[in-house]
């Protein structure tokens, strides 16, 4: 999957920015921050598939996510784009 397609999907930018501000978060925390569980689920799946997130299933069967090095680089770009976008509003 092309990187641009992955980050263009609903909620992906929000997940990247949220994880860039937190070293790692579990699924429940991400879904709560996004306020829409299905969007969080789809975004996490797409970003993981694109190699931007690392997914870890813990002993208690909860799932924790963190940015990969590629994800960290892309999240910086997304943050810069959001700042530029805000300047034009």
Beta strands, then each sheet from edge to edge (+ up, - down):
strand 1: 25-26
strand 2: 53-57
strand 3: 63-67
sheet 1: 1+ 3- 2+
end
